[in-house]
Amino acid sequence: MKRNEPEGLAQRRAEMIVLVQSGQLTATEAARRLGVSRKTYYQWERRALEGMVGALGEKASGRPPKIRDEQKEALQKRLGGLEERERIRAQVERIRSVVAESKDSAEKK
């Protein structure tokens, strides 16, 4: 449906297609009611039926697979590495602090 078409127009077209497909209306009459040529009506009908077949086709069950975002994955990997380095740096600082306290304690004795 085009952006400038009211939703009701698409609904009306769908109703006409259903009436024609069920034998309650001819394509000529549906085209006349919609104010278009039979050729245009048949184009709409073909598109509608193709869309319906596509919508009713077999689909994989469950959630759709996540789309990989390689840039996001690279940034997450880099962040993980930076977090690991920061964790190690903090441990080294704690060890240095303990060593420094030990030296100070030993020198005071």
Buried (B, 14 or more C-beta within 10 A) or exposed (E): EEEEEEEEEBEEBEBBBEBBBEEEBEBEBBBBBBEBEBEEBBEBBEEBEEEEEEEEEEEEEEEEEEEEEEEEEEEEEEEEEEEEEEEEEEEEEEEEEEEEEEEEEEEEE
